[in-house]
Every structure is written in C-alpha cells, then in structure tokens.
Amino acid sequence: MKRTIIALDTDHIKEYVFGTSALKEIRGASVILDELNRKEMFEVVKKNDPSAECIYANGGSGMFNVDSDKADVCISEIRRLYRDKTITGSISGVRSPEHEDFSVDFDKTSKLLGARLRMAKDHGNPPLRLVTHSFFCICDSCGVEYAGHQGEENTLICPACMKKRKKNREIRDDIKAITSGKKTVSEKHKLWDRLLLDYNTRGRRRPEDFNKLGELSSPSGYIGLLYADGDSMGRRIESLKTVNAYEKFSKVVDDGIFHAALKAIQNHLEPKSDSPYFPFDILLLGGDDLVMATVADKAIEAAMTIIETFQYHTEREWGEPLTVSVGVVIAHAKFPFGTLLKMAEDLLKFAKKEGTRRSRDYSKRNGQGGLINFQVVSAGNSLRFTEDYNRIFVHKEKKQKLIRTLRPYDIQTMELLVKSIREMKSIPHNKIQALQDAVFLNYPDSVLQGLVIQNRLKKDQKRLLTDVLYSFSTSDNIFPFPWFEEGNAYHTPFLDIAELYDFIQ
C-alpha cells in the first residue's frame, strides 16, 4: 500500500487568538484551537483513513502517515473543520510524494513538506468577499467582522467572537467542576484538566479580566505578561532523521513546555487564602510556545522556573537540554493588551537573537540560550526595546562606551539580580531611583553622582552596593562606581535593579 505523509499548520495563530483584547475571547480562542489540534484533527484523519498514524499533533501543527488515496480528502476535511469551528481561522496542509516506507531518509521528506507548507502559506487562502451595506454593523469586539449576535450589555458580536465566548463559558464550567471536586478524571487533550488536578484549586476560578488579576498583585493594579518560545528549534528539527525521532521530539518539547508552566504555577502562583481567583491565566500553550499572564510580583520568578524546568525535562527525556527564552512585560492592568503582547514578542526576539550571538561567543557571564528579557512599562520609557536598545541603553562618548543594562539575562545572572534586589530593600527607595538617574548621565557626571549617592549611605549600605556591583563583574575592575569594566565597555546593573525593585518581593 502506498503511503503519504500529510503536514498541517494553523495559519496566523496569534491573529486569531489575540484578535481582541477581551480576556474571555482570548481564552475561548486558545481552547478552540487547542482542541482542534490535539483531538479533532486526528479524529477527522482517522475517520477518513482508519489505517492512519499520528506522528504529532500539537502546537498548532500536525503530521500524519496516511493512505496515499486518502491524503487529499483528509487535508480538505481538516480545512473544512477549521472553518466551521473558528469562522475566521484557517489551516494549511500539504502532502509528500508516495512511498512504501518512510523509515529511511525521513529528514528529506520533512524538509520537502516544510518547503511546501511555506509555499502554501505564502499563497494563502483566497479572501472571501463579504456582502456589505451601510446598515450592517461591525462587531463591537473585534471590529473586523459583521455582527450577527447580541452580546452582553447590548453589544453586537460577530459569529467568530460569539464562538470564542461560548467556548470560554464551557471551560469556565469545566474548571468549576474540577475545583468543586465533581470532576476527578483528566481528559488529556484539555489543558486545564491537566493543570488543575495537581493544583490547590478548591473554590477558585480564573480572573474575570486583567483588572481582577492586577488587584491580586503587589503593588496592586499591575500584571506580568510572559511570552516563552523554544531556542533554535528549527535547526534541531532539521537534524532529525527518522519518523520516531520526530514523534519523540515533538512530545518531549510539548510536554516540556507544559511541565514548565505547571512548575511555575505550583512554585510561585498559589492562590491567596482570601482570594477566589487564580493569580495567573494561560493564554496560549502548545508546542514550544507559552503566553501567560501573572500577577506582576511573580512574573520574573515564574519566567526563571519555566526556563529551568524546560531545560531539566528535555535533558531527562531527550538526552540533551533544550532551552526556551522568555520575554516579560510588567505593566498596569489597564494598559492596551495588544501593545503589551507586541512588547513581549519584541523582548523575546531580542533575547533569542542575543542567545544566538552568545552561543558563538560564550563567556563566564553570558550563558547559552534560555535568556530572560524584561521591561517595566512606565510613563517615561520606550515601548520598542529592540529598536531603541542602542539609542537608550548604549551610550558612546569619545573614550568610553556605556551599556546601561545587562539584559537579556541568563538564569544564573537573573538569580543574582533578584537576590541583589532583595538585599537592597534595606536601602532607601529614593537612593535606588537616584542611581537609576545617575546611569543616564554622561560618564564623568554619572561617576560623580554615583559616588555622592554611595557616600550618603550608611557604612553597611555602602559595602552592599560595592558587593552587588562586584558580583556582576567577571573581573576585579569595578571602579569607578557605579560601573564595572568588561569587554572594552562600562556596564552597570543598577538600572535593571531600579526597574524591577517594586516587583520583587
């Protein structure tokens, strides 16, 4: 029997899931895609070809070994399923040449499928020309599709947004069944079943919106948004030679990101005794991707645990450690979510790019992969970290080059930063802010101002600042304060310390 490999990949996942800023629609969209991907996709394939085998189905993608005569039907039916379930979502699918045995040289087949998928996505699905009229109302939520339903508070909602809200209500009821003890058996394709059965959930529920999440934070009113993604996964996938390797790698990575999120929740995000809400929400999880909202004061520690757990899990299951990098944005709960997500994605891209550079230039302070990049949104700072890095954080003078941040951080240096912030809680907050202002001055003035600030502190506080600066340097040259010299430039951790000071407890 001739066999064919079909490969499928969801189109524009983030545009569908984060098409609106409403938390209930984000959650509903995420669950719709997750259930389509993990459960319903293979059910359609199996219905059309009982002999089909699943290689993997997670992270918005799927790959199946099917009867060659059934391949086109399977792809067509899956595309139809996605349209019916999402209204505005779609999925691309391609097939490999026929073969009797894919156990040999499967890497060539995989590369061919990858190229065909890229071509299919570039070609795209033909846009639908909607009938229009001046009396037709646009959806009050997404602002794109035509409204077709009455929503809450006399709003008009399109069918796609209505499906997202309906799915969110279903998951809300499912979570209630778990937290009340009525549901004790986990359905493996359901994310919240797997998350909550080992979590202190009695009487708790997901936050109704980002404002509720912000109320749980310290300081109140702020949230953290974490965006995690695997490092160099494409290169690793290209090195896989067999179907079994593909299947195992996909499972290890998918399980790894789940266990990383679960460990972060268990270690840092236990509900407060007087609160009915979880201090977090999972917005997207699958493959090597994770988008997660948390209370602001636990965001950095959660990100650190995600990186450590993913590396530990993959090393144990795969035989070598794989890494994820994380972008973390801390902002007021009322800050526009779309902008917040773009900032987190920008921070993540910067961290991944820097991780690649450091892997070629490994040093004591700069580890390989698994980096954390963060930003706290305030009235005076930039919303574009990558574009403004050289303009804001790097300052060149005639003889000196000042680098005002150590971002992005590897795990060891991030742990050191958190430890330093906790130790510096004994120093008056206005002195920390003064150090932050000092590093933005030119070199002579920053040194003068830094020494003035240090000399106005108590003896043990002066010593603490010196010890903190020394701990970040790989050399003994930490003079003049507040800089240390390394790699023909002057560096300082005090801007990063000041930025995170209020959000490390």
FIMIMI-167399 format. One record per residue (C-alpha): residue in one letter; x, y, z. Coordinates in steps of 0.02 Angstrom, whole numbers. Example, Ala and Ser with C-alpha at 12.3 -4.5 7.8 and 13.67 -1.06 7.14 Angstrom:
BEGIN
<site 'A', <615, -225, 390>>
<site 'S', <684, -53, 357>>
END
This chain:
BEGIN
<site 'M', <0, 0, 0>>
<site 'K', <68, 170, -49>>
<site 'R', <81, 291, 97>>
<site 'T', <93, 480, 107>>
<site 'I', <140, 600, 245>>
<site 'I', <24, 748, 265>>
<site 'A', <81, 902, 361>>
<site 'L', <-34, 1038, 426>>
<site 'D', <-3, 1204, 511>>
<site 'T', <-129, 1329, 579>>
<site 'D', <-124, 1497, 492>>
<site 'H', <-99, 1658, 591>>
<site 'I', <-125, 1582, 764>>
<site 'K', <-87, 1742, 859>>
<site 'E', <-202, 1845, 749>>
<site 'Y', <-345, 1726, 788>>
<site 'V', <-313, 1702, 974>>
<site 'F', <-268, 1883, 1010>>
<site 'G', <-387, 1961, 886>>
<site 'T', <-468, 2058, 1029>>
<site 'S', <-410, 2119, 1199>>
<site 'A', <-555, 2037, 1290>>
<site 'L', <-487, 1901, 1405>>
<site 'K', <-639, 1789, 1385>>
<site 'E', <-618, 1787, 1195>>
<site 'I', <-431, 1758, 1204>>
<site 'R', <-460, 1609, 1319>>
<site 'G', <-601, 1540, 1211>>
<site 'A', <-500, 1556, 1050>>
<site 'S', <-350, 1469, 1129>>
<site 'V', <-455, 1321, 1185>>
<site 'I', <-542, 1306, 1016>>
<site 'L', <-375, 1291, 926>>
<site 'D', <-303, 1175, 1058>>
<site 'E', <-447, 1052, 1047>>
<site 'L', <-447, 1059, 857>>
<site 'N', <-262, 1023, 854>>
<site 'R', <-244, 891, 990>>
<site 'K', <-407, 795, 969>>
<site 'E', <-520, 836, 823>>
<site 'M', <-387, 844, 688>>
<site 'F', <-335, 663, 710>>
<site 'E', <-516, 608, 730>>
<site 'V', <-552, 676, 555>>
<site 'V', <-398, 590, 485>>
<site 'K', <-444, 426, 569>>
<site 'K', <-623, 436, 507>>
<site 'N', <-566, 451, 327>>
<site 'D', <-421, 328, 344>>
<site 'P', <-431, 200, 486>>
<site 'S', <-251, 148, 449>>
<site 'A', <-184, 324, 481>>
<site 'E', <-45, 351, 608>>
<site 'C', <-15, 512, 705>>
<site 'I', <166, 571, 707>>
<site 'Y', <123, 725, 808>>
<site 'A', <-21, 845, 835>>
<site 'N', <17, 994, 947>>
<site 'G', <73, 1175, 945>>
<site 'G', <-47, 1216, 803>>
<site 'S', <32, 1086, 686>>
<site 'G', <5, 905, 641>>
<site 'M', <89, 769, 540>>
<site 'F', <7, 603, 492>>
<site 'N', <53, 447, 395>>
<site 'V', <-98, 405, 286>>
<site 'D', <-153, 301, 138>>
<site 'S', <-100, 397, -17>>
<site 'D', <-275, 388, -91>>
<site 'K', <-348, 470, 65>>
<site 'A', <-221, 610, 87>>
<site 'D', <-312, 747, -10>>
<site 'V', <-478, 705, 71>>
<site 'C', <-401, 715, 245>>
<site 'I', <-324, 885, 210>>
<site 'S', <-486, 951, 136>>
<site 'E', <-592, 889, 282>>
<site 'I', <-474, 963, 411>>
<site 'R', <-478, 1131, 323>>
<site 'R', <-668, 1122, 322>>
<site 'L', <-669, 1079, 507>>
<site 'Y', <-562, 1231, 550>>
<site 'R', <-676, 1347, 451>>
<site 'D', <-831, 1277, 535>>
<site 'K', <-760, 1287, 711>>
<site 'T', <-671, 1455, 701>>
<site 'I', <-764, 1551, 563>>
<site 'T', <-612, 1663, 535>>
<site 'G', <-470, 1539, 563>>
<site 'S', <-388, 1425, 435>>
<site 'I', <-255, 1291, 417>>
<site 'S', <-135, 1248, 276>>
<site 'G', <-100, 1069, 228>>
<site 'V', <18, 982, 105>>
<site 'R', <65, 804, 60>>
<site 'S', <228, 715, 22>>
<site 'P', <262, 604, -130>>
<site 'E', <202, 425, -115>>
<site 'H', <316, 299, -32>>
<site 'E', <302, 124, 39>>
<site 'D', <420, 153, 185>>
<site 'F', <458, 321, 267>>
<site 'S', <576, 247, 396>>
<site 'V', <725, 287, 285>>
<site 'D', <784, 465, 245>>
<site 'F', <633, 543, 328>>
<site 'D', <731, 705, 351>>
<site 'K', <721, 734, 163>>
<site 'T', <533, 708, 166>>
<site 'S', <517, 828, 313>>
<site 'K', <616, 964, 226>>
<site 'L', <510, 945, 70>>
<site 'L', <350, 958, 172>>
<site 'G', <417, 1112, 260>>
<site 'A', <454, 1196, 93>>
<site 'R', <282, 1151, 26>>
<site 'L', <198, 1217, 183>>
<site 'R', <288, 1383, 167>>
<site 'M', <232, 1396, -14>>
<site 'A', <53, 1352, 34>>
<site 'K', <53, 1485, 171>>
<site 'D', <129, 1615, 56>>
<site 'H', <-5, 1579, -73>>
<site 'G', <-136, 1586, 65>>
<site 'N', <-321, 1553, 62>>
<site 'P', <-420, 1663, -59>>
<site 'P', <-507, 1803, 37>>
<site 'L', <-696, 1798, 49>>
<site 'R', <-784, 1949, -25>>
<site 'L', <-916, 1990, 104>>
<site 'V', <-1079, 2069, 53>>
<site 'T', <-1080, 2244, 125>>
<site 'H', <-1208, 2377, 163>>
<site 'S', <-1210, 2538, 261>>
<site 'F', <-1340, 2464, 379>>
<site 'F', <-1230, 2315, 425>>
<site 'C', <-1150, 2331, 597>>
<site 'I', <-968, 2289, 633>>
<site 'C', <-930, 2176, 783>>
<site 'D', <-907, 2279, 941>>
<site 'S', <-769, 2163, 999>>
<site 'C', <-650, 2126, 855>>
<site 'G', <-702, 2274, 746>>
<site 'V', <-673, 2171, 588>>
<site 'E', <-816, 2051, 553>>
<site 'Y', <-1000, 2092, 536>>
<site 'A', <-1104, 2070, 693>>
<site 'G', <-1232, 1931, 697>>
<site 'H', <-1271, 1907, 882>>
<site 'Q', <-1324, 2006, 1033>>
<site 'G', <-1187, 2007, 1164>>
<site 'E', <-1181, 2064, 1344>>
<site 'E', <-1228, 2243, 1387>>
<site 'N', <-1317, 2270, 1220>>
<site 'T', <-1160, 2240, 1117>>
<site 'L', <-1164, 2166, 943>>
<site 'I', <-1047, 2019, 915>>
<site 'C', <-990, 1927, 758>>
<site 'P', <-1009, 1737, 746>>
<site 'A', <-822, 1708, 771>>
<site 'C', <-815, 1808, 933>>
<site 'M', <-976, 1725, 992>>
<site 'K', <-898, 1553, 969>>
<site 'K', <-747, 1608, 1071>>
<site 'R', <-859, 1669, 1212>>
<site 'K', <-962, 1510, 1209>>
<site 'K', <-805, 1403, 1222>>
<site 'N', <-742, 1511, 1366>>
<site 'R', <-905, 1478, 1460>>
<site 'E', <-885, 1291, 1430>>
<site 'I', <-709, 1292, 1502>>
<site 'R', <-767, 1400, 1648>>
<site 'D', <-897, 1268, 1691>>
<site 'D', <-768, 1131, 1669>>
<site 'I', <-648, 1218, 1788>>
<site 'K', <-789, 1241, 1913>>
<site 'A', <-821, 1053, 1908>>
<site 'I', <-636, 1022, 1944>>
<site 'T', <-623, 1150, 2085>>
<site 'S', <-782, 1086, 2167>>
<site 'G', <-717, 907, 2165>>
<site 'K', <-853, 844, 2046>>
<site 'K', <-727, 804, 1909>>
<site 'T', <-578, 697, 1958>>
<site 'V', <-528, 617, 1793>>
<site 'S', <-417, 715, 1675>>
<site 'E', <-452, 722, 1488>>
<site 'K', <-276, 729, 1417>>
<site 'H', <-320, 844, 1271>>
<site 'K', <-390, 975, 1391>>
<site 'L', <-258, 1093, 1458>>
<site 'W', <-349, 1147, 1616>>
<site 'D', <-389, 968, 1664>>
<site 'R', <-204, 929, 1666>>
<site 'L', <-156, 1091, 1753>>
<site 'L', <-281, 1096, 1894>>
<site 'L', <-293, 917, 1956>>
<site 'D', <-124, 940, 2043>>
<site 'Y', <-154, 1119, 2100>>
<site 'N', <-235, 1198, 2253>>
<site 'T', <-397, 1246, 2166>>
<site 'R', <-533, 1223, 2295>>
<site 'G', <-663, 1359, 2267>>
<site 'R', <-551, 1459, 2148>>
<site 'R', <-582, 1518, 1970>>
<site 'R', <-493, 1610, 1830>>
<site 'P', <-487, 1800, 1840>>
<site 'E', <-633, 1880, 1752>>
<site 'D', <-521, 2007, 1667>>
<site 'F', <-347, 2083, 1679>>
<site 'N', <-407, 2209, 1810>>
<site 'K', <-451, 2067, 1929>>
<site 'L', <-280, 1992, 1901>>
<site 'G', <-200, 2161, 1936>>
<site 'E', <-292, 2176, 2102>>
<site 'L', <-202, 2019, 2163>>
<site 'S', <-31, 2092, 2126>>
<site 'S', <89, 2187, 2238>>
<site 'P', <94, 2331, 2200>>
<site 'S', <-90, 2323, 2158>>
<site 'G', <-151, 2359, 1983>>
<site 'Y', <-6, 2281, 1885>>
<site 'I', <9, 2120, 1786>>
<site 'G', <150, 2024, 1704>>
<site 'L', <142, 1951, 1529>>
<site 'L', <262, 1809, 1489>>
<site 'Y', <299, 1752, 1311>>
<site 'A', <409, 1596, 1300>>
<site 'D', <473, 1511, 1143>>
<site 'G', <600, 1374, 1107>>
<site 'D', <777, 1418, 1052>>
<site 'S', <842, 1355, 884>>
<site 'M', <702, 1228, 867>>
<site 'G', <702, 1237, 677>>
<site 'R', <885, 1189, 669>>
<site 'R', <857, 1043, 787>>
<site 'I', <708, 980, 689>>
<site 'E', <809, 982, 528>>
<site 'S', <935, 864, 609>>
<site 'L', <804, 729, 645>>
<site 'K', <821, 578, 531>>
<site 'T', <676, 462, 570>>
<site 'V', <488, 465, 598>>
<site 'N', <512, 400, 775>>
<site 'A', <634, 542, 813>>
<site 'Y', <507, 669, 751>>
<site 'E', <370, 592, 856>>
<site 'K', <477, 586, 1013>>
<site 'F', <550, 760, 991>>
<site 'S', <378, 837, 970>>
<site 'K', <313, 750, 1125>>
<site 'V', <465, 797, 1230>>
<site 'V', <452, 981, 1182>>
<site 'D', <263, 990, 1205>>
<site 'D', <270, 901, 1373>>
<site 'G', <419, 1008, 1423>>
<site 'I', <330, 1174, 1400>>
<site 'F', <177, 1107, 1491>>
<site 'H', <279, 1046, 1640>>
<site 'A', <374, 1210, 1641>>
<site 'A', <211, 1309, 1654>>
<site 'L', <144, 1189, 1786>>
<site 'K', <302, 1202, 1892>>
<site 'A', <297, 1392, 1884>>
<site 'I', <116, 1389, 1940>>
<site 'Q', <148, 1267, 2083>>
<site 'N', <305, 1357, 2145>>
<site 'H', <254, 1539, 2130>>
<site 'L', <70, 1559, 2090>>
<site 'E', <-28, 1481, 2232>>
<site 'P', <-193, 1573, 2262>>
<site 'K', <-202, 1690, 2411>>
<site 'S', <-307, 1622, 2554>>
<site 'D', <-430, 1767, 2544>>
<site 'S', <-446, 1772, 2354>>
<site 'P', <-566, 1673, 2244>>
<site 'Y', <-454, 1693, 2090>>
<site 'F', <-302, 1606, 2019>>
<site 'P', <-157, 1731, 2013>>
<site 'F', <-121, 1684, 1832>>
<site 'D', <-201, 1636, 1667>>
<site 'I', <-135, 1531, 1524>>
<site 'L', <-175, 1618, 1360>>
<site 'L', <-83, 1503, 1239>>
<site 'L', <14, 1342, 1268>>
<site 'G', <73, 1209, 1148>>
<site 'G', <224, 1151, 1050>>
<site 'D', <366, 1262, 1112>>
<site 'D', <257, 1417, 1140>>
<site 'L', <184, 1487, 1300>>
<site 'V', <92, 1651, 1330>>
<site 'M', <44, 1675, 1511>>
<site 'A', <-23, 1819, 1617>>
<site 'T', <26, 1827, 1801>>
<site 'V', <24, 1944, 1949>>
<site 'A', <165, 2068, 1924>>
<site 'D', <268, 2023, 2078>>
<site 'K', <285, 1840, 2024>>
<site 'A', <317, 1863, 1838>>
<site 'I', <508, 1860, 1844>>
<site 'E', <518, 1710, 1960>>
<site 'A', <390, 1616, 1855>>
<site 'A', <494, 1651, 1699>>
<site 'M', <651, 1585, 1784>>
<site 'T', <562, 1424, 1834>>
<site 'I', <494, 1400, 1658>>
<site 'I', <670, 1407, 1585>>
<site 'E', <746, 1293, 1717>>
<site 'T', <606, 1163, 1711>>
<site 'F', <601, 1154, 1522>>
<site 'Q', <788, 1125, 1515>>
<site 'Y', <781, 993, 1652>>
<site 'H', <634, 900, 1575>>
<site 'T', <704, 897, 1398>>
<site 'E', <876, 841, 1458>>
<site 'R', <797, 697, 1553>>
<site 'E', <681, 643, 1412>>
<site 'W', <782, 688, 1257>>
<site 'G', <958, 659, 1319>>
<site 'E', <1018, 837, 1295>>
<site 'P', <950, 1001, 1363>>
<site 'L', <839, 1108, 1254>>
<site 'T', <807, 1289, 1301>>
<site 'V', <671, 1420, 1294>>
<site 'S', <691, 1607, 1307>>
<site 'V', <560, 1719, 1388>>
<site 'G', <506, 1899, 1362>>
<site 'V', <422, 1976, 1515>>
<site 'V', <324, 2139, 1515>>
<site 'I', <259, 2214, 1677>>
<site 'A', <127, 2348, 1654>>
<site 'H', <-32, 2419, 1726>>
<site 'A', <-182, 2305, 1703>>
<site 'K', <-270, 2439, 1600>>
<site 'F', <-126, 2452, 1477>>
<site 'P', <-185, 2403, 1300>>
<site 'F', <-162, 2215, 1286>>
<site 'G', <-119, 2218, 1100>>
<site 'T', <29, 2334, 1134>>
<site 'L', <80, 2229, 1284>>
<site 'L', <86, 2072, 1178>>
<site 'K', <190, 2158, 1043>>
<site 'M', <313, 2217, 1176>>
<site 'A', <329, 2041, 1248>>
<site 'E', <359, 1971, 1074>>
<site 'D', <490, 2105, 1039>>
<site 'L', <580, 2068, 1203>>
<site 'L', <578, 1882, 1162>>
<site 'K', <650, 1908, 988>>
<site 'F', <790, 2015, 1060>>
<site 'A', <830, 1880, 1188>>
<site 'K', <833, 1742, 1058>>
<site 'K', <945, 1843, 942>>
<site 'E', <1063, 1883, 1085>>
<site 'G', <1062, 1700, 1137>>
<site 'T', <1120, 1650, 963>>
<site 'R', <1260, 1779, 971>>
<site 'R', <1316, 1723, 1143>>
<site 'S', <1319, 1541, 1091>>
<site 'R', <1457, 1591, 969>>
<site 'D', <1547, 1696, 1099>>
<site 'Y', <1525, 1602, 1262>>
<site 'S', <1591, 1687, 1418>>
<site 'K', <1577, 1664, 1604>>
<site 'R', <1434, 1787, 1623>>
<site 'N', <1342, 1754, 1461>>
<site 'G', <1265, 1581, 1454>>
<site 'Q', <1197, 1494, 1301>>
<site 'G', <1011, 1504, 1266>>
<site 'G', <874, 1512, 1395>>
<site 'L', <878, 1701, 1416>>
<site 'I', <756, 1818, 1504>>
<site 'N', <723, 1991, 1436>>
<site 'F', <608, 2106, 1533>>
<site 'Q', <535, 2280, 1533>>
<site 'V', <427, 2376, 1655>>
<site 'V', <310, 2497, 1567>>
<site 'S', <313, 2670, 1643>>
<site 'A', <271, 2843, 1579>>
<site 'G', <449, 2883, 1531>>
<site 'N', <518, 2728, 1447>>
<site 'S', <514, 2656, 1272>>
<site 'L', <387, 2534, 1204>>
<site 'R', <509, 2464, 1074>>
<site 'F', <654, 2379, 1161>>
<site 'T', <741, 2312, 1006>>
<site 'E', <730, 2472, 905>>
<site 'D', <782, 2584, 1050>>
<site 'Y', <916, 2474, 1130>>
<site 'N', <1062, 2566, 1051>>
<site 'R', <980, 2736, 1073>>
<site 'I', <932, 2719, 1257>>
<site 'F', <1039, 2584, 1336>>
<site 'V', <1202, 2608, 1241>>
<site 'H', <1292, 2775, 1254>>
<site 'K', <1456, 2811, 1165>>
<site 'E', <1573, 2951, 1211>>
<site 'K', <1747, 2993, 1148>>
<site 'K', <1839, 2866, 1255>>
<site 'Q', <1701, 2770, 1341>>
<site 'K', <1558, 2657, 1290>>
<site 'L', <1423, 2644, 1423>>
<site 'I', <1300, 2497, 1422>>
<site 'R', <1164, 2539, 1547>>
<site 'T', <1081, 2368, 1555>>
<site 'L', <1137, 2187, 1569>>
<site 'R', <981, 2124, 1480>>
<site 'P', <943, 1992, 1425>>
<site 'Y', <992, 1884, 1574>>
<site 'D', <1038, 1701, 1585>>
<site 'I', <967, 1606, 1733>>
<site 'Q', <1120, 1620, 1845>>
<site 'T', <1135, 1808, 1821>>
<site 'M', <946, 1831, 1840>>
<site 'E', <952, 1740, 2006>>
<site 'L', <1092, 1857, 2058>>
<site 'L', <989, 2008, 2007>>
<site 'V', <838, 1950, 2108>>
<site 'K', <949, 1913, 2258>>
<site 'S', <1029, 2086, 2244>>
<site 'I', <860, 2173, 2238>>
<site 'R', <803, 2083, 2395>>
<site 'E', <963, 2129, 2486>>
<site 'M', <947, 2311, 2431>>
<site 'K', <774, 2330, 2508>>
<site 'S', <868, 2399, 2659>>
<site 'I', <925, 2548, 2555>>
<site 'P', <801, 2694, 2542>>
<site 'H', <698, 2687, 2383>>
<site 'N', <743, 2865, 2334>>
<site 'K', <927, 2816, 2331>>
<site 'I', <888, 2673, 2211>>
<site 'Q', <796, 2795, 2098>>
<site 'A', <943, 2917, 2109>>
<site 'L', <1061, 2779, 2050>>
<site 'Q', <944, 2746, 1903>>
<site 'D', <951, 2930, 1856>>
<site 'A', <1140, 2933, 1876>>
<site 'V', <1174, 2799, 1745>>
<site 'F', <1087, 2905, 1613>>
<site 'L', <1212, 3047, 1636>>
<site 'N', <1373, 3060, 1537>>
<site 'Y', <1519, 2961, 1604>>
<site 'P', <1604, 3091, 1718>>
<site 'D', <1439, 3154, 1789>>
<site 'S', <1372, 2977, 1817>>
<site 'V', <1529, 2931, 1915>>
<site 'L', <1520, 3090, 2019>>
<site 'Q', <1335, 3069, 2055>>
<site 'G', <1357, 2884, 2094>>
<site 'L', <1494, 2918, 2221>>
<site 'V', <1390, 3057, 2301>>
<site 'I', <1243, 2937, 2322>>
<site 'Q', <1355, 2800, 2392>>
<site 'N', <1441, 2915, 2516>>
<site 'R', <1274, 2972, 2588>>
<site 'L', <1230, 2794, 2640>>
<site 'K', <1270, 2702, 2800>>
<site 'K', <1430, 2602, 2806>>
<site 'D', <1345, 2432, 2782>>
<site 'Q', <1240, 2502, 2639>>
<site 'K', <1395, 2569, 2552>>
<site 'R', <1475, 2398, 2567>>
<site 'L', <1318, 2316, 2499>>
<site 'L', <1319, 2423, 2341>>
<site 'T', <1502, 2382, 2311>>
<site 'D', <1470, 2196, 2337>>
<site 'V', <1322, 2200, 2218>>
<site 'L', <1423, 2284, 2082>>
<site 'Y', <1569, 2164, 2109>>
<site 'S', <1455, 2011, 2098>>
<site 'F', <1404, 2055, 1919>>
<site 'S', <1582, 2083, 1857>>
<site 'T', <1692, 1944, 1788>>
<site 'S', <1846, 2047, 1829>>
<site 'D', <1910, 2144, 1979>>
<site 'N', <1892, 2311, 1892>>
<site 'I', <1735, 2386, 1968>>
<site 'F', <1800, 2563, 1984>>
<site 'P', <1734, 2694, 1963>>
<site 'F', <1564, 2663, 2043>>
<site 'P', <1427, 2634, 1978>>
<site 'W', <1512, 2548, 1829>>
<site 'F', <1619, 2394, 1802>>
<site 'E', <1730, 2374, 1651>>
<site 'E', <1714, 2223, 1537>>
<site 'G', <1744, 2196, 1352>>
<site 'N', <1802, 2374, 1313>>
<site 'A', <1642, 2447, 1387>>
<site 'Y', <1571, 2501, 1554>>
<site 'H', <1419, 2407, 1620>>
<site 'T', <1302, 2428, 1767>>
<site 'P', <1159, 2326, 1844>>
<site 'F', <1080, 2472, 1937>>
<site 'L', <957, 2523, 1801>>
<site 'D', <889, 2345, 1796>>
<site 'I', <883, 2338, 1986>>
<site 'A', <785, 2501, 1995>>
<site 'E', <665, 2445, 1859>>
<site 'L', <619, 2282, 1947>>
<site 'Y', <636, 2347, 2125>>
<site 'D', <449, 2363, 2160>>
<site 'F', <407, 2194, 2081>>
<site 'I', <524, 2079, 2177>>
<site 'Q', <458, 2034, 2350>>
END
